[in-house]
Amino acid sequence: MKSVRIIIMPKEGLLDPQGRAVEEMLKENGFQVSNVRVGKVVELEVSEDIDLHRLVEKYLINPLIENYEIEEHSKKD
Amino acid sequence: MKSVRIIIMPKEGLLDPQGRAVEEMLKENGFQVSNVRVGKVVELEVSEDIDLHRLVEKYLINPLIENYEIEEHSKKD
């Protein structure tokens, strides 16, 4: 088994209403922020031989509107 | 300005119904997975002198049920 973290973000150029809402809220509270985007992260342990790209593209994201990154970590124990 | 990514996960030991649902769905589709957890990621650009921990702890997470990690990236351009 290996530990994997998948970062799923709305594609650049697409509306991200959740990000917009967070940005407005932070600015109203005095923080200088910009380009706020909100996405999802899925952490899981998978067997070594898994087709991770198929898993992500078929079951976890909507490829029309989302991009993803995969970070693999070797298992500690 | 600097680019920051904040990873927000449900605390270990707490129920994560979304993670459970994703795990069941992946298993039903033949994937060997375990310990699936679903969290949020917030990417943003902030001024260099910002109190990032205060921003996150006061405005982005519920510290009773969520943990977070901050990843800082220097701005490319």
N, CA and C atoms of all chains as a GROMACS GRO file, in nm:
protein
  462
    1MET      N    1   0.085  -0.120   0.000
    1MET     CA    2   0.000   0.000   0.000
    1MET      C    3   0.088   0.125   0.000
    2LYS      N    4   0.036   0.227  -0.058
    2LYS     CA    5   0.104   0.357  -0.052
    2LYS      C    6   0.000   0.465  -0.019
    3SER      N    7   0.049   0.572   0.041
    3SER     CA    8  -0.040   0.684   0.075
    3SER      C    9  -0.036   0.788  -0.035
    4VAL      N   10  -0.152   0.836  -0.070
    4VAL     CA   11  -0.164   0.927  -0.182
    4VAL      C   12  -0.252   1.044  -0.141
    5ARG      N   13  -0.214   1.162  -0.187
    5ARG     CA   14  -0.300   1.280  -0.168
    5ARG      C   15  -0.333   1.336  -0.305
    6ILE      N   16  -0.461   1.356  -0.329
    6ILE     CA   17  -0.506   1.410  -0.457
    6ILE      C   18  -0.566   1.548  -0.433
    7ILE      N   19  -0.509   1.647  -0.502
    7ILE     CA   20  -0.557   1.785  -0.491
    7ILE      C   21  -0.644   1.813  -0.614
    8ILE      N   22  -0.767   1.853  -0.591
    8ILE     CA   23  -0.862   1.876  -0.700
    8ILE      C   24  -0.904   2.022  -0.697
    9MET      N   25  -0.873   2.095  -0.805
    9MET     CA   26  -0.902   2.239  -0.808
    9MET      C   27  -0.989   2.272  -0.929
   10PRO      N   28  -1.074   2.375  -0.915
   10PRO     CA   29  -1.147   2.423  -1.033
   10PRO      C   30  -1.047   2.474  -1.136
   11LYS      N   31  -1.076   2.448  -1.265
   11LYS     CA   32  -0.984   2.492  -1.370
   11LYS      C   33  -0.970   2.643  -1.371
   12GLU      N   34  -0.850   2.689  -1.406
   12GLU     CA   35  -0.825   2.832  -1.425
   12GLU      C   36  -0.928   2.888  -1.524
   13GLY      N   37  -0.976   3.004  -1.497
   13GLY     CA   38  -1.066   3.068  -1.592
   13GLY      C   39  -1.212   3.035  -1.568
   14LEU      N   40  -1.236   2.928  -1.493
   14LEU     CA   41  -1.376   2.896  -1.459
   14LEU      C   42  -1.414   2.971  -1.332
   15LEU      N   43  -1.541   3.003  -1.323
   15LEU     CA   44  -1.592   3.064  -1.202
   15LEU      C   45  -1.570   2.972  -1.083
   16ASP      N   46  -1.534   3.030  -0.972
   16ASP     CA   47  -1.519   2.952  -0.849
   16ASP      C   48  -1.592   3.029  -0.739
   17PRO      N   49  -1.724   3.011  -0.734
   17PRO     CA   50  -1.805   3.092  -0.641
   17PRO      C   51  -1.761   3.077  -0.496
   18GLN      N   52  -1.718   2.957  -0.458
   18GLN     CA   53  -1.674   2.937  -0.319
   18GLN      C   54  -1.547   3.019  -0.291
   19GLY      N   55  -1.455   3.018  -0.388
   19GLY     CA   56  -1.334   3.098  -0.374
   19GLY      C   57  -1.364   3.247  -0.367
   20ARG      N   58  -1.457   3.291  -0.452
   20ARG     CA   59  -1.498   3.432  -0.450
   20ARG      C   60  -1.555   3.471  -0.314
   21ALA      N   61  -1.638   3.382  -0.261
   21ALA     CA   62  -1.701   3.412  -0.131
   21ALA      C   63  -1.596   3.420  -0.020
   22VAL      N   64  -1.501   3.327  -0.021
   22VAL     CA   65  -1.396   3.330   0.081
   22VAL      C   66  -1.311   3.457   0.066
   23GLU      N   67  -1.280   3.492  -0.059
   23GLU     CA   68  -1.199   3.613  -0.084
   23GLU      C   69  -1.269   3.738  -0.031
   24GLU      N   70  -1.398   3.753  -0.060
   24GLU     CA   71  -1.472   3.869  -0.012
   24GLU      C   72  -1.473   3.874   0.141
   25MET      N   73  -1.497   3.761   0.202
   25MET     CA   74  -1.504   3.754   0.348
   25MET      C   75  -1.371   3.792   0.411
   26LEU      N   76  -1.260   3.741   0.354
   26LEU     CA   77  -1.129   3.775   0.410
   26LEU      C   78  -1.097   3.923   0.392
   27LYS      N   79  -1.131   3.978   0.276
   27LYS     CA   80  -1.107   4.121   0.253
   27LYS      C   81  -1.188   4.207   0.349
   28GLU      N   82  -1.313   4.168   0.373
   28GLU     CA   83  -1.397   4.242   0.467
   28GLU      C   84  -1.338   4.239   0.608
   29ASN      N   85  -1.260   4.136   0.636
   29ASN     CA   86  -1.197   4.126   0.767
   29ASN      C   87  -1.054   4.179   0.769
   30GLY      N   88  -1.018   4.252   0.664
   30GLY     CA   89  -0.893   4.326   0.667
   30GLY      C   90  -0.772   4.256   0.610
   31PHE      N   91  -0.790   4.141   0.552
   31PHE     CA   92  -0.675   4.069   0.495
   31PHE      C   93  -0.654   4.107   0.349
   32GLN      N   94  -0.526   4.130   0.314
   32GLN     CA   95  -0.492   4.155   0.173
   32GLN      C   96  -0.470   4.022   0.104
   33VAL      N   97  -0.571   3.976   0.033
   33VAL     CA   98  -0.561   3.848  -0.037
   33VAL      C   99  -0.611   3.865  -0.180
   34SER      N  100  -0.568   3.774  -0.267
   34SER     CA  101  -0.622   3.773  -0.404
   34SER      C  102  -0.615   3.632  -0.459
   35ASN      N  103  -0.682   3.614  -0.571
   35ASN     CA  104  -0.682   3.483  -0.640
   35ASN      C  105  -0.714   3.366  -0.547
   36VAL      N  106  -0.816   3.382  -0.467
   36VAL     CA  107  -0.854   3.273  -0.376
   36VAL      C  108  -0.930   3.166  -0.456
   37ARG      N  109  -0.887   3.042  -0.446
   37ARG     CA  110  -0.955   2.929  -0.510
   37ARG      C  111  -0.976   2.821  -0.406
   38VAL      N  112  -1.092   2.760  -0.411
   38VAL     CA  113  -1.123   2.654  -0.315
   38VAL      C  114  -1.141   2.522  -0.390
   39GLY      N  115  -1.074   2.420  -0.343
   39GLY     CA  116  -1.084   2.288  -0.404
   39GLY      C  117  -1.100   2.181  -0.299
   40LYS      N  118  -1.081   2.058  -0.344
   40LYS     CA  119  -1.098   1.942  -0.255
   40LYS      C  120  -0.967   1.867  -0.246
   41VAL      N  121  -0.951   1.795  -0.137
   41VAL     CA  122  -0.836   1.706  -0.126
   41VAL      C  123  -0.886   1.570  -0.079
   42VAL      N  124  -0.838   1.467  -0.144
   42VAL     CA  125  -0.873   1.330  -0.105
   42VAL      C  126  -0.744   1.258  -0.069
   43GLU      N  127  -0.736   1.210   0.055
   43GLU     CA  128  -0.621   1.130   0.097
   43GLU      C  129  -0.667   0.985   0.107
   44LEU      N  130  -0.583   0.894   0.058
   44LEU     CA  131  -0.620   0.753   0.068
   44LEU      C  132  -0.498   0.665   0.059
   45GLU      N  133  -0.516   0.542   0.102
   45GLU     CA  134  -0.413   0.440   0.082
   45GLU      C  135  -0.461   0.347  -0.027
   46VAL      N  136  -0.370   0.317  -0.120
   46VAL     CA  137  -0.407   0.235  -0.234
   46VAL      C  138  -0.302   0.126  -0.254
   47SER      N  139  -0.342   0.021  -0.323
   47SER     CA  140  -0.244  -0.083  -0.356
   47SER      C  141  -0.145  -0.027  -0.457
   48GLU      N  142  -0.023  -0.082  -0.456
   48GLU     CA  143   0.087  -0.026  -0.536
   48GLU      C  144   0.057  -0.027  -0.686
   49ASP      N  145  -0.021  -0.128  -0.730
   49ASP     CA  146  -0.038  -0.148  -0.875
   49ASP      C  147  -0.161  -0.078  -0.930
   50ILE      N  148  -0.221   0.009  -0.852
   50ILE     CA  149  -0.348   0.071  -0.893
   50ILE      C  150  -0.326   0.170  -1.008
   51ASP      N  151  -0.426   0.182  -1.094
   51ASP     CA  152  -0.422   0.283  -1.200
   51ASP      C  153  -0.484   0.411  -1.143
   52LEU      N  154  -0.396   0.490  -1.084
   52LEU     CA  155  -0.442   0.605  -1.006
   52LEU      C  156  -0.506   0.712  -1.094
   53HIS      N  157  -0.452   0.732  -1.214
   53HIS     CA  158  -0.510   0.834  -1.301
   53HIS      C  159  -0.653   0.796  -1.343
   54ARG      N  160  -0.674   0.667  -1.369
   54ARG     CA  161  -0.809   0.623  -1.406
   54ARG      C  162  -0.904   0.642  -1.287
   55LEU      N  163  -0.857   0.602  -1.169
   55LEU     CA  164  -0.940   0.619  -1.048
   55LEU      C  165  -0.983   0.765  -1.033
   56VAL      N  166  -0.886   0.856  -1.046
   56VAL     CA  167  -0.916   0.997  -1.023
   56VAL      C  168  -1.005   1.052  -1.135
   57GLU      N  169  -0.968   1.023  -1.259
   57GLU     CA  170  -1.040   1.086  -1.371
   57GLU      C  171  -1.180   1.029  -1.388
   58LYS      N  172  -1.197   0.902  -1.356
   58LYS     CA  173  -1.330   0.843  -1.375
   58LYS      C  174  -1.419   0.862  -1.253
   59TYR      N  175  -1.362   0.859  -1.132
   59TYR     CA  176  -1.446   0.853  -1.013
   59TYR      C  177  -1.439   0.975  -0.921
   60LEU      N  178  -1.333   1.053  -0.930
   60LEU     CA  179  -1.322   1.161  -0.830
   60LEU      C  180  -1.342   1.301  -0.887
   61ILE      N  181  -1.310   1.322  -1.013
   61ILE     CA  182  -1.320   1.460  -1.063
   61ILE      C  183  -1.416   1.468  -1.181
   62ASN      N  184  -1.453   1.590  -1.213
   62ASN     CA  185  -1.520   1.620  -1.338
   62ASN      C  186  -1.415   1.687  -1.428
   63PRO      N  187  -1.361   1.613  -1.526
   63PRO     CA  188  -1.247   1.666  -1.603
   63PRO      C  189  -1.282   1.789  -1.688
   64LEU      N  190  -1.409   1.816  -1.706
   64LEU     CA  191  -1.447   1.937  -1.779
   64LEU      C  192  -1.418   2.062  -1.698
   65ILE      N  193  -1.430   2.052  -1.569
   65ILE     CA  194  -1.420   2.173  -1.486
   65ILE      C  195  -1.313   2.166  -1.378
   66GLU      N  196  -1.248   2.050  -1.364
   66GLU     CA  197  -1.150   2.037  -1.256
   66GLU      C  198  -1.017   1.982  -1.305
   67ASN      N  199  -0.910   2.031  -1.246
   67ASN     CA  200  -0.775   1.976  -1.264
   67ASN      C  201  -0.735   1.903  -1.136
   68TYR      N  202  -0.634   1.819  -1.148
   68TYR     CA  203  -0.588   1.751  -1.027
   68TYR      C  204  -0.437   1.732  -1.029
   69GLU      N  205  -0.384   1.715  -0.909
   69GLU     CA  206  -0.243   1.679  -0.888
   69GLU      C  207  -0.241   1.558  -0.796
   70ILE      N  208  -0.146   1.470  -0.818
   70ILE     CA  209  -0.130   1.354  -0.731
   70ILE      C  210   0.003   1.364  -0.659
   71GLU      N  211  -0.001   1.353  -0.526
   71GLU     CA  212   0.122   1.349  -0.445
   71GLU      C  213   0.129   1.212  -0.381
   72GLU      N  214   0.239   1.141  -0.404
   72GLU     CA  215   0.254   1.009  -0.344
   72GLU      C  216   0.352   1.015  -0.229
   73HIS      N  217   0.317   0.950  -0.122
   73HIS     CA  218   0.405   0.944  -0.005
   73HIS      C  219   0.430   0.797   0.025
   74SER      N  220   0.553   0.761   0.053
   74SER     CA  221   0.576   0.622   0.092
   74SER      C  222   0.523   0.603   0.234
   75LYS      N  223   0.472   0.485   0.257
   75LYS     CA  224   0.409   0.456   0.386
   75LYS      C  225   0.515   0.452   0.495
   76LYS      N  226   0.482   0.514   0.609
   76LYS     CA  227   0.583   0.527   0.716
   76LYS      C  228   0.607   0.395   0.789
   77ASP      N  229   0.500   0.315   0.805
   77ASP     CA  230   0.521   0.193   0.885
   77ASP      C  231   0.483   0.068   0.806
   78MET      N  232   0.370   3.979  -0.242
   78MET     CA  233   0.269   3.872  -0.232
   78MET      C  234   0.338   3.736  -0.242
   79LYS      N  235   0.278   3.642  -0.176
   79LYS     CA  236   0.325   3.503  -0.188
   79LYS      C  237   0.204   3.412  -0.208
   80SER      N  238   0.230   3.299  -0.273
   80SER     CA  239   0.124   3.202  -0.297
   80SER      C  240   0.123   3.098  -0.187
   81VAL      N  241   0.005   3.066  -0.139
   81VAL     CA  242  -0.009   2.976  -0.026
   81VAL      C  243  -0.117   2.873  -0.057
   82ARG      N  244  -0.090   2.752  -0.015
   82ARG     CA  245  -0.194   2.648  -0.023
   82ARG      C  246  -0.220   2.596   0.117
   83ILE      N  247  -0.346   2.594   0.155
   83ILE     CA  248  -0.386   2.546   0.287
   83ILE      C  249  -0.466   2.418   0.270
   84ILE      N  250  -0.419   2.312   0.334
   84ILE     CA  251  -0.486   2.182   0.329
   84ILE      C  252  -0.563   2.166   0.460
   85ILE      N  253  -0.693   2.144   0.451
   85ILE     CA  254  -0.778   2.134   0.570
   85ILE      C  255  -0.840   1.994   0.572
   86MET      N  256  -0.810   1.918   0.676
   86MET     CA  257  -0.859   1.780   0.684
   86MET      C  258  -0.938   1.758   0.812
   87PRO      N  259  -1.037   1.669   0.808
   87PRO     CA  260  -1.103   1.631   0.934
   87PRO      C  261  -1.001   1.565   1.026
   88LYS      N  262  -1.012   1.593   1.156
   88LYS     CA  263  -0.917   1.536   1.251
   88LYS      C  264  -0.924   1.384   1.252
   89GLU      N  265  -0.808   1.322   1.277
   89GLU     CA  266  -0.803   1.176   1.294
   89GLU      C  267  -0.900   1.135   1.405
   90GLY      N  268  -0.970   1.027   1.384
   90GLY     CA  269  -1.058   0.977   1.488
   90GLY      C  270  -1.199   1.031   1.477
   91LEU      N  271  -1.216   1.140   1.404
   91LEU     CA  272  -1.351   1.192   1.385
   91LEU      C  273  -1.413   1.126   1.263
   92LEU      N  274  -1.542   1.111   1.268
   92LEU     CA  275  -1.614   1.058   1.153
   92LEU      C  276  -1.591   1.147   1.032
   93ASP      N  277  -1.575   1.084   0.917
   93ASP     CA  278  -1.562   1.160   0.793
   93ASP      C  279  -1.657   1.096   0.692
   94PRO      N  280  -1.784   1.134   0.699
   94PRO     CA  281  -1.885   1.066   0.616
   94PRO      C  282  -1.855   1.075   0.467
   95GLN      N  283  -1.798   1.188   0.424
   95GLN     CA  284  -1.767   1.203   0.282
   95GLN      C  285  -1.656   1.104   0.242
   96GLY      N  286  -1.556   1.091   0.329
   96GLY     CA  287  -1.450   0.995   0.303
   96GLY      C  288  -1.502   0.851   0.301
   97ARG      N  289  -1.591   0.820   0.394
   97ARG     CA  290  -1.651   0.687   0.397
   97ARG      C  291  -1.727   0.658   0.268
   98ALA      N  292  -1.802   0.757   0.221
   98ALA     CA  293  -1.882   0.739   0.100
   98ALA      C  294  -1.791   0.716  -0.021
   99VAL      N  295  -1.684   0.794  -0.030
   99VAL     CA  296  -1.590   0.778  -0.142
   99VAL      C  297  -1.523   0.640  -0.134
  100GLU      N  298  -1.487   0.597  -0.013
  100GLU     CA  299  -1.422   0.468   0.003
  100GLU      C  300  -1.514   0.354  -0.042
  101GLU      N  301  -1.639   0.358   0.001
  101GLU     CA  302  -1.734   0.254  -0.039
  101GLU      C  303  -1.751   0.251  -0.190
  102MET      N  304  -1.765   0.367  -0.249
  102MET     CA  305  -1.786   0.376  -0.393
  102MET      C  306  -1.666   0.321  -0.470
  103LEU      N  307  -1.546   0.353  -0.425
  103LEU     CA  308  -1.426   0.302  -0.494
  103LEU      C  309  -1.414   0.151  -0.479
  104LYS      N  310  -1.445   0.100  -0.360
  104LYS     CA  311  -1.439  -0.045  -0.338
  104LYS      C  312  -1.541  -0.117  -0.425
  105GLU      N  313  -1.661  -0.061  -0.435
  105GLU     CA  314  -1.764  -0.122  -0.520
  105GLU      C  315  -1.720  -0.126  -0.665
  106ASN      N  316  -1.631  -0.035  -0.702
  106ASN     CA  317  -1.581  -0.032  -0.840
  106ASN      C  318  -1.447  -0.104  -0.855
  107GLY      N  319  -1.413  -0.184  -0.754
  107GLY     CA  320  -1.301  -0.276  -0.770
  107GLY      C  321  -1.165  -0.224  -0.727
  108PHE      N  322  -1.161  -0.107  -0.667
  108PHE     CA  323  -1.031  -0.053  -0.624
  108PHE      C  324  -1.000  -0.095  -0.481
  109GLN      N  325  -0.875  -0.136  -0.458
  109GLN     CA  326  -0.831  -0.168  -0.322
  109GLN      C  327  -0.782  -0.040  -0.256
  110VAL      N  328  -0.868   0.019  -0.176
  110VAL     CA  329  -0.832   0.144  -0.109
  110VAL      C  330  -0.868   0.133   0.038
  111SER      N  331  -0.805   0.216   0.121
  111SER     CA  332  -0.844   0.224   0.261
  111SER      C  333  -0.810   0.362   0.315
  112ASN      N  334  -0.862   0.390   0.435
  112ASN     CA  335  -0.836   0.518   0.502
  112ASN      C  336  -0.860   0.638   0.413
  113VAL      N  337  -0.972   0.640   0.344
  113VAL     CA  338  -1.003   0.754   0.257
  113VAL      C  339  -1.056   0.869   0.343
  114ARG      N  340  -0.995   0.985   0.327
  114ARG     CA  341  -1.040   1.105   0.399
  114ARG      C  342  -1.055   1.215   0.296
  115VAL      N  343  -1.160   1.295   0.313
  115VAL     CA  344  -1.185   1.404   0.220
  115VAL      C  345  -1.175   1.536   0.295
  116GLY      N  346  -1.101   1.628   0.240
  116GLY     CA  347  -1.086   1.759   0.301
  116GLY      C  348  -1.098   1.869   0.197
  117LYS      N  349  -1.056   1.986   0.239
  117LYS     CA  350  -1.065   2.104   0.151
  117LYS      C  351  -0.927   2.159   0.127
  118VAL      N  352  -0.911   2.230   0.017
  118VAL     CA  353  -0.787   2.302  -0.006
  118VAL      C  354  -0.822   2.445  -0.049
  119VAL      N  355  -0.753   2.540   0.009
  119VAL     CA  356  -0.771   2.680  -0.026
  119VAL      C  357  -0.638   2.733  -0.077
  120GLU      N  358  -0.635   2.780  -0.200
  120GLU     CA  359  -0.515   2.844  -0.255
  120GLU      C  360  -0.540   2.993  -0.262
  121LEU      N  361  -0.440   3.071  -0.223
  121LEU     CA  362  -0.457   3.215  -0.229
  121LEU      C  363  -0.323   3.286  -0.233
  122GLU      N  364  -0.328   3.411  -0.277
  122GLU     CA  365  -0.210   3.496  -0.268
  122GLU      C  366  -0.233   3.594  -0.156
  123VAL      N  367  -0.131   3.611  -0.074
  123VAL     CA  368  -0.143   3.697   0.044
  123VAL      C  369  -0.021   3.788   0.051
  124SER      N  370  -0.039   3.900   0.124
  124SER     CA  371   0.076   3.987   0.146
  124SER      C  372   0.176   3.916   0.236
  125GLU      N  373   0.303   3.955   0.221
  125GLU     CA  374   0.412   3.884   0.290
  125GLU      C  375   0.399   3.888   0.443
  126ASP      N  376   0.341   3.997   0.494
  126ASP     CA  377   0.342   4.018   0.640
  126ASP      C  378   0.215   3.966   0.708
  127ILE      N  379   0.137   3.890   0.637
  127ILE     CA  380   0.008   3.847   0.692
  127ILE      C  381   0.027   3.746   0.805
  128ASP      N  382  -0.065   3.746   0.901
  128ASP     CA  383  -0.065   3.644   1.007
  128ASP      C  384  -0.150   3.527   0.957
  129LEU      N  385  -0.082   3.436   0.890
  129LEU     CA  386  -0.152   3.330   0.819
  129LEU      C  387  -0.222   3.234   0.914
  130HIS      N  388  -0.158   3.205   1.028
  130HIS     CA  389  -0.221   3.111   1.122
  130HIS      C  390  -0.350   3.170   1.178
  131ARG      N  391  -0.350   3.301   1.206
  131ARG     CA  392  -0.473   3.363   1.255
  131ARG      C  393  -0.581   3.358   1.147
  132LEU      N  394  -0.542   3.392   1.025
  132LEU     CA  395  -0.638   3.387   0.913
  132LEU      C  396  -0.703   3.249   0.905
  133VAL      N  397  -0.619   3.146   0.908
  133VAL     CA  398  -0.672   3.010   0.890
  133VAL      C  399  -0.756   2.968   1.010
  134GLU      N  400  -0.702   2.990   1.130
  134GLU     CA  401  -0.770   2.938   1.248
  134GLU      C  402  -0.899   3.013   1.279
  135LYS      N  403  -0.901   3.142   1.248
  135LYS     CA  404  -1.020   3.219   1.281
  135LYS      C  405  -1.124   3.214   1.170
  136TYR      N  406  -1.079   3.208   1.043
  136TYR     CA  407  -1.174   3.228   0.933
  136TYR      C  408  -1.194   3.107   0.842
  137LEU      N  409  -1.100   3.014   0.840
  137LEU     CA  410  -1.114   2.906   0.741
  137LEU      C  411  -1.149   2.770   0.800
  138ILE      N  412  -1.107   2.744   0.923
  138ILE     CA  413  -1.132   2.609   0.975
  138ILE      C  414  -1.216   2.614   1.102
  139ASN      N  415  -1.265   2.497   1.138
  139ASN     CA  416  -1.323   2.476   1.270
  139ASN      C  417  -1.220   2.394   1.348
  140PRO      N  418  -1.146   2.461   1.440
  140PRO     CA  419  -1.034   2.392   1.506
  140PRO      C  420  -1.077   2.274   1.593
  141LEU      N  421  -1.204   2.264   1.625
  141LEU     CA  422  -1.251   2.149   1.703
  141LEU      C  423  -1.248   2.021   1.622
  142ILE      N  424  -1.271   2.034   1.493
  142ILE     CA  425  -1.288   1.912   1.412
  142ILE      C  426  -1.193   1.906   1.293
  143GLU      N  427  -1.113   2.011   1.271
  143GLU     CA  428  -1.027   2.010   1.152
  143GLU      C  429  -0.883   2.045   1.187
  144ASN      N  430  -0.791   1.982   1.117
  144ASN     CA  431  -0.649   2.018   1.121
  144ASN      C  432  -0.612   2.086   0.990
  145TYR      N  433  -0.498   2.155   0.990
  145TYR     CA  434  -0.456   2.216   0.864
  145TYR      C  435  -0.306   2.214   0.850
  146GLU      N  436  -0.263   2.223   0.726
  146GLU     CA  437  -0.122   2.239   0.690
  146GLU      C  438  -0.112   2.359   0.598
  147ILE      N  439  -0.002   2.433   0.611
  147ILE     CA  440   0.020   2.546   0.521
  147ILE      C  441   0.142   2.517   0.434
  148GLU      N  442   0.126   2.528   0.303
  148GLU     CA  443   0.239   2.516   0.210
  148GLU      C  444   0.260   2.651   0.144
  149GLU      N  445   0.380   2.705   0.157
  149GLU     CA  446   0.408   2.835   0.094
  149GLU      C  447   0.492   2.816  -0.030
  150HIS      N  448   0.456   2.884  -0.135
  150HIS     CA  449   0.532   2.879  -0.260
  150HIS      C  450   0.574   3.021  -0.294
  151SER      N  451   0.699   3.037  -0.334
  151SER     CA  452   0.738   3.172  -0.378
  151SER      C  453   0.672   3.198  -0.514
  152LYS      N  454   0.638   3.323  -0.535
  152LYS     CA  455   0.566   3.361  -0.657
  152LYS      C  456   0.659   3.348  -0.776
  153LYS      N  457   0.606   3.288  -0.885
  153LYS     CA  458   0.692   3.261  -1.001
  153LYS      C  459   0.727   3.386  -1.080
  154ASP      N  460   0.634   3.480  -1.088
  154ASP     CA  461   0.664   3.596  -1.174
  154ASP      C  462   0.650   3.727  -1.097
   0.00000   0.00000   0.00000
